[in-house]
């Protein structure tokens, strides 16, 4: 790890100002991903700005929904009564990710900012456009078992690692930020980017913008009774998803009135599948409808040499997750 300067910010403005002084500077809160990247010499900030003293830890009701402080720990968020009661999908997704020790340190804002776990991104001996723009993508012709089947480009086929973010995009969350130009809100669907020709840029945050909170809208609480997060991974303990599915349904007299489905482990960003939602909406969740929805969700998927299995796995995972969410299956 290279030497770095350290500043402890006392308010949002001082944090933003400190970041502006050095192009390599980074905010740090839990540090559960950033410190690893620094140890591996992937990130080399000359200045870390500690934001843990900022008053951004509250979880509270807001405009009929719930506002999650950016510095609230993942474990506190998952176990908060408001979240468990009105947005159980968020609780399920958080508890499916990382280990208990990491969840106790990791923050909500940091979860949004974590970087890919692509093997080639972490291996300095291999080409990676995300780590070193213009160097190439080792995964394209390499071992690409964990990589993207949606939204990839010839520059990058890495996937986003978060579980929480999959639930947030399904629930139409909003990210609130503060920066040099003041405050603004970003719909969660627009927060992360596809790789295109600039895979090194993960989000649509502007320079020195600080995440302050995440809003869960009141309308999404209608899905509380019928939601489920399914994570398919290589082992039951701490592991990243091969494919994950966040399902949120509103049922009325046995018919799906509203449906939200998002996938993880399949793209450079959490992947919302509105095609599947359209198939489910207005129909009863019978086997034929669920399989049609799964087929619709996988339209346009492109597998590579080692990850083509994700297409069929994704279909089966969607059927399973929707079945459990409707109450027809047993959560395991």
Order of alpha helices (4+ residues) and beta strands (2+ residues): beta-alpha-beta-alpha-beta-beta-beta-alpha-alpha-alpha-alpha-alpha-alpha-alpha-beta-beta-beta-beta-beta-beta-beta-alpha-alpha-alpha
